[in-house]
Amino acid sequence: MSENQFVLPGDVIVTGDYRPEQNVILEGNKLMSTAIGFSEIKDDLVTVTPLTGLYTPKTDDLIIGKIVSHNALSWQVDINSYYSGILTASDIFGKDYSPSRDDLSLKLKTGDIILARIANVNSRDPLITIIGENLGKIDSGELIKISPTKIPRLTGSVIQTIEASTNATITVGQNGLIILKCDNSTGLKKSIASIKMIGMAQHDANLEEKIQKFLDENN
């Protein structure tokens, strides 16, 4: 029950009447880590501060994922996390889904990219959904990956700056995956370079100005 204990995904941090916070899930009466990092117990709250840049799922997060496999009941999705996302067959086929009648591979196959939301993080492998406006299979675009910890830097104004200068359309997943769409190669290259600048930059209060200057210089 020691504080600041080094933990791995799946490690039991504490057992008993505690509440899970960041990077912690509750299974039965066991509070387990979902990240590599250091656990902290404060009052009745259990938190893990992660050491790595993998994504920690949170309910309602918008994410971009890649289909890696499927069984009779669900698809397994790479969401740039410690665990895979699970997209159930009923999410697409509805409650009357029948494994003997419906073929999952006709809807989504290995390698397909999807835009989804985190539906539930109460299990080890988070449930995801593509029910919602603009969610589902992504048929075109360039996939870019940056650390999820850098995603908060992609504010609305930064995205608008890049889109206005390149005529690109940017879709940002909270899990560090980004889809860029642009009708011309020059605009696509500029938007990719801008995103990568954000991904590599350290804390910088003038980051948006530097992005604008880069885009202006490369017109």
Buried (B, 14 or more C-beta within 10 A) or exposed (E): EEEEBEBEBEBEBBEEEBEBEBBBBEEEEBBBBBBBBBBBBEEEBBBBEBEEEBBBBBEEBBBBBBBBEBEEEBBBBBBBBBBBBBBBBEBBBEEEBEEEEBEBEEBBEEEBBBBBBBBEBEEBBBBBBBEEEEBBEBEEBBEBBBBBBBBEBBEEEBBEBBBEBBBBBBBBBBBBBBBBBBEEEEBBBBBBBBBEBBBEEEEEEEBBEBBBEBBEEEE
